[in-house]
């Protein structure tokens, strides 16, 4: 995904590309959407790294490779998504098997993710 200002249309394209990348477990493609100094927060990160926050695109890539690199594909389904133009925040609700999650992503003016946080449940 090239550098672009995010709006609702771009957010929809982002969701489709993001989902397709996760279905292929193409971690490099997912991380390509992130700013170099991005932060990602996840309860899974806490269990794998000792901290719920992973900072920096390369560290996020390394974390996701450790967490998901052994999986060849995933049947990730988008349940829904919303775009908040005022704060440039995308929220995605998704399901993978029995796991359900919501994830928000904040974007910079160039359309890169600067902060994300995942919430898991059933």
Secondary structure per residue as TSV (DSSP state, phi and psi in degrees):
chain	resnum	aa	ss	phi	psi
A	1	X	-	360.0	124.4
A	2	X	-	-75.1	170.7
A	3	X	-	-71.8	125.7
A	4	X	-	-158.1	152.7
A	5	X	-	-70.4	136.4
A	6	X	-	-84.0	137.6
A	7	X	-	-141.6	-174.4
A	8	X	H	-60.7	-41.6
A	9	X	H	-64.4	-46.9
A	10	X	H	-63.9	-36.0
A	11	X	H	-63.0	-40.7
A	12	X	H	-61.7	-42.0
A	13	X	H	-64.9	-39.9
A	14	X	H	-59.7	-47.3
A	15	X	H	-58.4	-45.0
A	16	X	H	-62.4	-45.5
A	17	X	H	-67.0	-42.0
A	18	X	H	-60.9	-46.6
A	19	X	H	-63.2	-46.8
A	20	X	H	-60.0	-40.5
A	21	X	H	-65.4	-42.0
A	22	X	H	-69.4	-34.8
A	23	X	H	-62.4	-33.5
A	24	X	T	-89.0	-3.3
A	25	X	T	50.4	47.1
A	26	X	-	-92.3	82.9
A	27	X	H	-62.4	-38.3
A	28	X	H	-60.6	-40.3
A	29	X	H	-66.8	-38.0
A	30	X	H	-66.7	-46.6
A	31	X	H	-67.2	-25.8
A	32	X	T	-59.4	-20.6
A	33	X	T	-82.1	-8.5
A	34	X	E	-96.9	142.9
A	35	X	E	-68.2	155.0
A	36	X	E	-58.0	-33.8
A	37	X	E	-103.2	22.4
A	38	X	E	-61.6	155.7
A	39	X	E	-120.2	138.9
A	40	X	E	-126.9	132.0
A	41	X	E	-120.3	132.7
A	42	X	-	-158.3	141.6
A	43	X	H	-63.2	-30.0
A	44	X	H	-66.6	-35.8
A	45	X	H	-60.7	-39.7
A	46	X	H	-58.2	-44.0
A	47	X	H	-71.2	-27.9
A	48	X	H	-94.7	-30.2
A	49	X	H	-115.5	-12.9
A	50	X	S	88.3	-3.0
A	51	X	S	-137.1	140.2
A	52	X	S	-76.3	-8.7
A	53	X	E	-116.0	129.5
A	54	X	E	-114.5	126.4
A	55	X	E	-114.7	133.3
A	56	X	S	97.7	135.1
A	57	X	H	-56.9	-41.2
A	58	X	H	-67.6	-36.7
A	59	X	H	-69.8	-37.1
A	60	X	H	-63.0	-44.2
A	61	X	H	-58.8	-46.8
A	62	X	H	-63.5	-41.4
A	63	X	H	-61.9	-49.3
A	64	X	H	-65.3	-34.1
A	65	X	H	-64.2	-39.9
A	66	X	H	-68.2	-43.3
A	67	X	H	-74.3	-38.0
A	68	X	H	-126.7	-2.9
A	69	X	T	-62.1	-20.5
A	70	X	T	-83.2	-7.0
A	71	X	-	-97.5	133.7
A	72	X	S	-88.2	-30.8
A	73	X	-	-156.1	162.3
A	74	X	-	-142.8	141.6
A	75	X	-	-94.4	63.6
A	76	X	E	-75.4	131.3
A	77	X	E	-119.1	131.5
A	78	X	E	-82.8	121.8
A	79	X	E	-84.7	-36.2
A	80	X	E	178.9	171.1
A	81	X	E	-155.6	158.1
A	82	X	E	-141.7	151.5
A	83	X	E	-122.2	125.6
A	84	X	E	-105.1	102.8
A	85	X	T	-61.2	-39.1
A	86	X	T	-61.5	-36.5
A	87	X	T	-116.1	8.4
A	88	X	T	52.3	52.1
A	89	X	E	-120.8	129.6
A	90	X	E	-105.7	130.9
A	91	X	E	-117.1	129.4
A	92	X	E	-122.3	132.1
A	93	X	E	-107.5	126.6
A	94	X	E	-139.3	165.6
A	95	X	E	-135.5	140.3
A	96	X	E	-136.9	104.4
A	97	X	T	63.1	-128.1
A	98	X	T	-85.3	-12.0
A	99	X	E	-80.9	133.4
A	100	X	E	-119.3	146.8
A	101	X	E	-150.7	158.2
A	102	X	E	-124.5	149.4
A	103	X	E	-144.2	131.3
A	104	X	E	-108.8	150.9
A	105	X	E	-135.9	128.0
A	106	X	E	-99.9	140.6
A	107	X	E	-116.0	148.5
A	108	X	-	-86.7	-178.8
A	109	X	T	-66.2	-17.5
A	110	X	T	-94.7	4.8
A	111	X	S	81.8	20.5
A	112	X	-	-103.0	146.6
A	113	X	E	-71.7	126.1
A	114	X	E	-107.4	-21.4
A	115	X	E	-154.2	138.1
A	116	X	E	-141.1	154.4
A	117	X	E	-147.7	133.5
A	118	X	E	-110.3	144.7
A	119	X	E	-129.8	124.2
A	120	X	E	-109.3	149.9
A	121	X	E	-167.1	-172.4
A	122	X	-	-128.8	360.0
